[in-house]
Amino acid sequence: MELKEAILGRRSIRKFKDAKVDKELIIKILDAAKWAPSAGNLQPWEVIIVENDHTKKLIAEAALGQYWLTKAPIVLIVCANLDRTGWYYGERGRTLYAIQDTAAFIQNILLLVHDHGLGACWVGAFDEEIVREILEIPRNCRPVAIIPIGIPDEKPSPPSRRPLEMFVHHEKFKEGFKLESIKRGYSEHGV
Ligand SMILES: Cc1cc2nc3c(=O)[nH]c(=O)nc-3n(C[C@H](O)[C@H](O)[C@H](O)COP(=O)(O)O)c2cc1C
């Protein structure tokens, strides 16, 4: 799949077929996702692979009752290891870089999942302390995302995106970019 096709075609999938997903494929996906950029190449992500139904139910409860995720054959919990980045970059590393690096890793997972014809969703609404307790996550790690993965049983239409004029600025934050130059840049770059 072309990169642009993957970026534009990926959707959050919340309905899954009652079918297994090859764990080896998930391992391959994680092995590719690890090529995400990270501050100082410290790669602060940690991943817990959950297949146990009871654990999934507890996680769904911790995710404010998002029980749809229990239907996914595999649920990943991606954590940021704050100490890994913090020991080198201090407070900025702990509070910003470790989370940014982990987010880049998560986006790679979502795109690779889509590229393999599977579906996933970034679930961020959950009680961190409860998830920490269920999965015995140590204090130096912060759970960043729950990612249910399965074979899609829905084809959601793309939710709208803000137009470029609303978030692209020129030279200074308050100066908007002229629509014409945006359109020119858009076609010049062949997007
Ligand atoms: C940080 C973050 C947290 C999110 N949390 C949830 C969530 O708890 N539950 C959910 O169903 N979707 C969640 N989403 C998915 C968004 O709702 C979804 O990405 C957005 O509506 C755009 O749709 P799309 O992913 O299909 O393009 C989250 C996405 C992000 C990036």
Ligand as a Chemical Component Dictionary entry (heavy atoms), coordinates in Angstrom:
data_LIG
# 
_chem_comp.id                   LIG 
_chem_comp.type                 NON-POLYMER 
_chem_comp.pdbx_formal_charge   0 
_chem_comp.three_letter_code    LIG 
# 
loop_
_chem_comp_atom.comp_id 
_chem_comp_atom.atom_id 
_chem_comp_atom.alt_atom_id 
_chem_comp_atom.type_symbol 
_chem_comp_atom.charge 
_chem_comp_atom.model_Cartn_x 
_chem_comp_atom.model_Cartn_y 
_chem_comp_atom.model_Cartn_z 
_chem_comp_atom.pdbx_ordinal 
LIG C1  C1  C 0 -5.103  10.419 21.973 1  
LIG C2  C2  C 0 -6.321  9.752  21.374 2  
LIG C3  C3  C 0 -7.282  9.228  22.211 3  
LIG C4  C4  C 0 -8.396  8.570  21.659 4  
LIG N1  N1  N 0 -9.266  7.958  22.511 5  
LIG C5  C5  C 0 -10.290 7.250  22.008 6  
LIG C6  C6  C 0 -11.133 6.528  22.880 7  
LIG O1  O1  O 0 -10.960 6.485  24.084 8  
LIG N2  N2  N 0 -12.171 5.834  22.313 9  
LIG C7  C7  C 0 -12.386 5.799  20.968 10 
LIG O2  O2  O 0 -13.337 5.135  20.545 11 
LIG N3  N3  N 0 -11.588 6.492  20.115 12 
LIG C8  C8  C 0 -10.541 7.201  20.603 13 
LIG N4  N4  N 0 -9.687  7.845  19.739 14 
LIG C9  C9  C 0 -9.893  7.772  18.282 15 
LIG C10 C10 C 0 -10.457 9.088  17.737 16 
LIG O3  O3  O 0 -11.798 9.209  18.120 17 
LIG C11 C11 C 0 -10.307 9.087  16.196 18 
LIG O4  O4  O 0 -8.941  8.996  15.850 19 
LIG C12 C12 C 0 -10.870 10.372 15.570 20 
LIG O5  O5  O 0 -12.257 10.464 15.768 21 
LIG C13 C13 C 0 -10.593 10.448 14.060 22 
LIG O6  O6  O 0 -11.124 9.306  13.405 23 
LIG P1  P1  P 0 -10.176 8.370  12.520 24 
LIG O7  O7  O 0 -9.126  7.780  13.446 25 
LIG O8  O8  O 0 -11.075 7.302  11.948 26 
LIG O9  O9  O 0 -9.547  9.210  11.477 27 
LIG C14 C14 C 0 -8.581  8.495  20.253 28 
LIG C15 C15 C 0 -7.587  9.033  19.421 29 
LIG C16 C16 C 0 -6.459  9.625  19.970 30 
LIG C17 C17 C 0 -5.372  10.116 19.038 31 
# 
loop_
_chem_comp_bond.comp_id 
_chem_comp_bond.atom_id_1 
_chem_comp_bond.atom_id_2 
_chem_comp_bond.value_order 
_chem_comp_bond.pdbx_ordinal 
LIG C1  C2  SING 1  
LIG C2  C3  SING 2  
LIG C2  C16 DOUB 3  
LIG C3  C4  DOUB 4  
LIG C4  N1  SING 5  
LIG C4  C14 SING 6  
LIG N1  C5  DOUB 7  
LIG C5  C6  SING 8  
LIG C5  C8  SING 9  
LIG C6  O1  DOUB 10 
LIG C6  N2  SING 11 
LIG N2  C7  SING 12 
LIG C7  O2  DOUB 13 
LIG C7  N3  SING 14 
LIG N3  C8  DOUB 15 
LIG C8  N4  SING 16 
LIG N4  C9  SING 17 
LIG N4  C14 SING 18 
LIG C9  C10 SING 19 
LIG C10 O3  SING 20 
LIG C10 C11 SING 21 
LIG C11 O4  SING 22 
LIG C11 C12 SING 23 
LIG C12 O5  SING 24 
LIG C12 C13 SING 25 
LIG C13 O6  SING 26 
LIG O6  P1  SING 27 
LIG P1  O7  DOUB 28 
LIG P1  O8  SING 29 
LIG P1  O9  SING 30 
LIG C14 C15 DOUB 31 
LIG C15 C16 SING 32 
LIG C16 C17 SING 33 
# 
